């Protein structure tokens, strides 16, 4: 039997949403709104300028918020967002950032991954 393959995830799609204002539903029926700043291992999300609206109780504000991926039920994306274009643009930004970093370090430019992302 060969090596186990990891199941496909939507990590690349969530990474393409960095910088956008999103609405996120949590399993505890809480709604979080904020600007996505990073996506971590396990699809953990980091947001800035967030608001937390529980099902019952007052809405609270937070400058920075960390959400465990296992607590996220649903991520609402902007209605006019084209997923393919967003992922392609994010892959180009990532490749450009790697090339810039390599140039600063005096190393060769990395090749773009097969498939463009």
C-alpha positions as CSV (number, residue, x, y, z in Angstrom):
1,X,0.0,0.0,0.0
2,X,1.4,3.4,-1.0
3,X,1.6,6.5,1.2
4,X,-1.6,7.9,2.5
5,X,-2.9,11.0,0.7
6,X,-4.4,13.8,2.6
7,X,-8.0,14.6,1.7
8,X,-8.5,17.6,-0.5
9,X,-9.4,20.8,1.4
10,X,-10.6,24.2,0.6
11,X,-7.5,25.8,2.1
12,X,-6.4,27.4,-1.1
13,X,-9.9,28.9,-1.6
14,X,-9.9,30.4,2.0
15,X,-6.3,31.7,1.4
16,X,-7.6,33.5,-1.7
17,X,-10.1,35.3,0.5
18,X,-7.4,37.0,2.7
19,X,-8.0,40.7,2.8
20,X,-11.8,40.4,2.2
21,X,-14.5,41.1,4.7
22,X,-16.4,37.9,5.4
23,X,-19.3,36.6,7.4
24,X,-18.6,33.4,9.3
25,X,-21.1,31.1,11.0
26,X,-19.9,29.1,14.0
27,X,-21.3,25.8,15.2
28,X,-22.6,27.6,18.3
29,X,-25.0,29.7,16.1
30,X,-22.7,32.8,16.5
31,X,-22.2,35.1,13.5
32,X,-18.7,36.7,13.1
33,X,-18.0,39.4,10.6
34,X,-14.5,40.7,9.9
35,X,-11.5,41.0,7.6
36,X,-9.7,37.8,7.0
37,X,-6.0,38.2,7.6
38,X,-4.7,34.7,7.7
39,X,-5.6,31.0,7.3
40,X,-3.7,28.5,9.4
41,X,-3.4,24.8,9.8
42,X,-6.7,23.0,10.3
43,X,-8.4,26.0,8.5
44,X,-8.0,28.2,11.6
45,X,-9.0,31.7,10.7
46,X,-7.6,35.1,11.9
47,X,-9.7,38.2,11.5
48,X,-9.3,41.9,12.2
49,X,-12.0,44.5,12.8
50,X,-14.4,41.8,13.8
51,X,-17.8,41.7,15.4
52,X,-19.2,38.7,17.2
53,X,-23.0,38.4,17.3
54,X,-24.2,35.4,19.4
55,X,-27.7,34.0,18.9
56,X,-28.7,35.6,22.3
57,X,-26.9,38.5,23.8
58,X,-25.2,41.7,22.7
59,X,-22.9,42.0,19.7
60,X,-19.2,42.6,20.7
61,X,-16.3,44.1,18.8
62,X,-12.8,42.7,18.6
63,X,-9.7,44.2,16.9
64,X,-8.3,40.7,16.4
65,X,-10.0,37.4,16.5
66,X,-8.7,33.8,16.1
67,X,-11.2,31.1,15.2
68,X,-10.5,27.4,15.3
69,X,-11.3,25.7,12.1
70,X,-13.3,23.0,13.8
71,X,-15.7,25.6,15.2
72,X,-16.5,27.1,11.8
73,X,-19.8,25.9,10.2
74,X,-19.9,28.1,7.1
75,X,-18.0,30.9,5.5
76,X,-20.1,33.3,3.4
77,X,-18.2,34.8,0.5
78,X,-19.0,38.0,-1.4
79,X,-21.7,37.2,-4.0
80,X,-19.7,38.6,-6.9
81,X,-16.6,36.5,-6.2
82,X,-15.4,34.1,-8.9
83,X,-13.7,31.3,-7.0
84,X,-11.4,30.3,-9.9
85,X,-10.2,33.8,-10.5
86,X,-9.7,34.4,-6.7
87,X,-7.6,31.2,-6.4
88,X,-5.5,32.0,-9.5
89,X,-4.9,35.6,-8.3
90,X,-3.8,34.3,-4.9
91,X,-1.4,31.8,-6.5
92,X,0.1,34.5,-8.6
93,X,0.5,36.8,-5.5
94,X,2.1,33.9,-3.6
95,X,4.5,33.1,-6.4
96,X,5.4,36.7,-6.8
97,X,6.1,37.1,-3.1
98,X,8.3,34.0,-3.1
99,X,10.2,35.3,-6.1
100,X,10.7,38.7,-4.4
101,X,11.9,37.0,-1.2
102,X,14.3,34.7,-3.2
103,X,15.7,37.7,-5.0
104,X,16.3,39.5,-1.7
105,X,18.2,36.5,-0.5
106,X,20.2,36.2,-3.7
107,X,18.7,32.9,-4.7
108,X,17.1,31.7,-7.9
109,X,13.4,32.4,-8.6
110,X,11.1,29.4,-7.7
111,X,9.1,27.9,-10.5
112,X,5.3,28.2,-10.4
113,X,3.7,25.0,-9.1
114,X,2.1,22.8,-11.7
115,X,-1.5,23.8,-12.3
116,X,-0.9,27.4,-11.4
117,X,-1.7,27.0,-7.6
